[in-house]
Structure formats: structure tokens, C-alpha cells
Amino acid sequence: MEEKGGKGFSLPKGGGKSSLKTSGSFKGKDDSSVKSNKGWRVQFDSEGDFGKGGKGGKVGGKGPAPKESSKLELKVEQELPKDAKCLLDCEAADILQGIQEQMVILSEDPTIKIPIAFDKGLQYAKNGSHYTSPQSVRQILEPLKTHGVADSEMCMIANICPESVEEVFALIPSLQGKRNKLIEPLKDALNELAELKY
């Protein structure tokens, strides 16, 4: 019988000795005393689709690089249903906290089942919330709409809690086109938001 060493590989008979002979110790990949007769080369790519077997698509090469669109825009509002509203983390935390307070009543009704992820969502919203008063935050950010800032961008500004106007433009590239008319209103809004942080 042959000893199996893996799929499609079997060791020769005779006490499990290998036909591979080494004459010295392995010191490193550049050691000249140990060389392979066949010189096989193995390369592992970190890119590509690892989910499928067989030969992958061409990685790298001298083909043309994919072109990125030069227009930066936030696509969150395009992907949401028309009647959906973006929430600040502090607003979401308040809503979920209200639901948790009503859970005693809700848990008695067998038709209402609270998802397992509810507690994780509540904890995430609480951790991401930097403000005590969601209404005040909305009131501070609302004037930015007159300068072309979308609801989703307002929520991002409140949720990321930026310290400077430059940070806002770096983290929300869709606002770059409105930079000139937004600098002063953003400074005012960030100063007011800083007073509301806890």
C-alpha cells in the first residue's frame, strides 16, 4: 500500500523516506548551497477573484488603466426610496432608545418580534452619537441646505463630527464643487456643533 500525502500525491513505499535529498541546512532563499534542479517558480497574487477555481482573469499587465469619473457626487440619496429620510446617529439613538423602553409591552405581543441585531444597532447608534440634542443639531445644519448641501451630506457632517472645514471637504468630496460658498457657513455650523458635543 502507498502512504497518501494529499490529493493526487502518494509517497513511495519503503518506510516513508523521501526521494528529495538535501545536503545542507536551509539558510534563506538566496543561499546558493541549496538549489532546486527544476527551478519552479510560484507566484501568489493578492488581487483577483479567489472564489472560483481555474485560471483567473489577467491581473496587471500593460492594458489601459480604468478611468475614474471626474465628477464627485454622493449617491446615497439616489439609492434610497423617495420617502426615506437620512437620520443623524443621535436621532437614530433616540428612536431606538424609545423602542427599547417600550420592549416590555412589545415583548408581550407574540406578533411583534424584535430582531436579534436590535441591540447591536442601538449600541452602534449610541457610540456614534456625539450630541445630546438631535433637534439642535438639525437646526444648526439646516441653513446649509440653502447652499446646496443635501440631507445625506448634512447627516454625514453631524455623524463624522469634523473639527475643521478642511476635514469636511476631505471626508465628503461631493461638497468640493460648492467649496467657495460653503466655507463660511460651515465654519459657523462647526463652531456651534462643537458647543453641543458631550
N, C-alpha and C positions, 0 to 999 in steps of 0.2 A: 504494500500500500504506500501511497505517496502522502507526505505531510502537506497539508494545504497552507499556503501562506497568504491567501487572499484570492479574490475573484480572478480567475484566468492565470493563476500563478501557482506552481507547485514546486516544492523543494525536492532535490534529488534524494534517492534512497541512500542509506548509509549513515545513520547517526546524526542526521541534521547538519552535516558540515556544508558549508557554502563553497561554491567554486570561486568566489571572489577572494583574492589574496591581497593582503596589504603588507608592505614591507617596513613601514614606519608608522609613526604616530601622526595623527592629523593635527596640523598646527594652524591652519587657516586656509582660506580659499586661494590665496596666492602662493602657497607652498609648492615649490617645484619638485619636491621629492615624491609627491603623490599625484599621479596624473591618470586620467581615465584613457583607456585605449580608444574608445569610440568618440569621446568628446561631445556628448549630448548636451544640448542647451535647453533649459526650461525657463519660460518666461510667464509670469503671472501679471495680468493687467488688473488694475483696480477699477477700471471703468467697464461698462458694458452690462448686459443682462445676464445675471448668474442663474436665473430661474430656469433657463432652457438648456438642454444639452446640445452637443454638436458644435459646429463651428459658429462662432459669434459673428456679428457684423464687423465691418472694418473699423478699427479704433485708431484714431490718429491719422497719419498719412499726410499727403500734400494737397488734399482737396480744399475747396474754398471754405472758410470759416462761416458758420451761420451768422446771419445779420440780425442784430437786435433792433427792435423798433426804437427810434429816437424819441418818440413821444411817450412821456411818462404819465400814466394815468392810474387812478385807483379803480379797480374793477369790482370792489366789494358790492357796491350798490347795484351794479348791473346783474350780479349773480343772485341777489336776494329777491324774494317776491315783492311786488309793488306795495303791498300793505304792511311790509315788515319795517321795524324801526330798530336802528342800532342803539344799543344801550351802553352806558358807561359801566365800568366794573362796579362802582359804588351803587349804581341803580340796580344792577343785577343782584348784588349782595342784599340790598334792601328787600327786593321782591322774593328772593329765595328764603331770606330770614323770615318773612311773613308767612310763607308756605310752611316752613319748619314749625313755626309757632302753632299753626293750625293742624299739624300732623296728628295730634291726639284725636281730634274729631275725624280727620280724613282716614285714619287707620281703622276706625270702626266700620266704615263703609267698604264692603267687600268688592264693590265695582271699581273703586279707585285704588290703583296700585302705584306706589311711589317707586321709581326706578332706583336700582342699586347705586347708580352713578350720581344720584341727587346730592349725597353728602360731599362727594368729591367736587362737584360743580359749585356747591356752596362754599367750600373751603377755598377753592380757586378764586372765586369772586371776592371773598373776604381778604385773601392775601394780595390780590391785585388792586384792591380799593385803597386809595391814598387820601380820600376826602371823607368828611363826616356828613356833609350836606350835598346830596346829588342835585337838589334844586338850585343851590347857589352856583354849583359848577356849570350847570346848563345855562344859567342866567349870565354868567361871565363869558361863556364861549358863544352864546347866541349871536352877538354882534358880528362875529367873524363870517356869518352867512352872507352879510351884505357885501363882503369882499370876495365872494365866490368859494368859500370853504363848505364842503359837503358835510352832511351829518356824520358819515363814517369817518371823515378826517377829523371832525371835532371830537368824536369818541376816541380816536387814536391819540390825539393830543392829551386828553384827560387821562387815558389809561397808561400811557408811557411816562407821564409825569416829567416832561423835559425841563431842564434847568435853564436852557438858553434858546434863543430864536434859531441859532445855527444848528442846534440839535434837532429842532423840529424839522427843518429843511433836509437834514441828513437822514432822518428816520422816515419821513413822509415825502418821497421825491415828487409826488404828484403836485405838491404845493410850489415847486420851483418856478413854474410859469407865472405865478402870482406873487412872487417874492417882493417886488418893489412896493406893491400896495399893501402887503401883509406885515412888513417888518414892525411898524409902529403899533398896529392893533394887537399883534402877537406879543410884543413886549409888555403892553398893558395887561393883557389877559394872563400872561405867565406870572407877572408880579402879583396880581390878585389871587391867582390859584395858589401861589406859594404861601399866602396868608391862611388859606383853608386847609393846608396839609396837616396831618396829625402824625 
